[in-house]
């Protein structure tokens, strides 16, 4: 399977998509905590309303409510569990000149400190992996949902 490349900080990561069954398993785990909050984030989008200003206010409120809900669902342990579930050595490799001299290394947990300079780098990789594996599903789903609402 083809790998996607992303440069984050001083590290280049090579990420392979999960198999469909692995995606389904992860999606099942994520939907318990993340999807209710994402639903609130997306509430109000795609609705036809005559008053654009009122619609914008409602969308902003729904987004903020969803963001609050999401932040209340994700504590430190949950974030670590999410990173551990998504960043798997068989799917993620990294190159960093000051660590592995330009050679790919599988990104195992014991190499996190070499691959990431700061927490933001790790979060950026998690978001990249989520987008790589699930963005097409959500795009198709939200498009269908939007057409049903209209």
Buried (B, 14 or more C-beta within 10 A) or exposed (E): EEBEEBEBBEBBBBBBBBEEEEBEEBBEEBEEBBEBBBEBBBBBBBEEEEEEEEBEEBBEEBBEBBEEBBEEEBEEEEBEBBBEBBBBEEBBBBBBEEBBEEEEBEBEEEBBEBBBBEEEBBBBBBEBBBEBBBEEEBEEEEEEEEEEEE
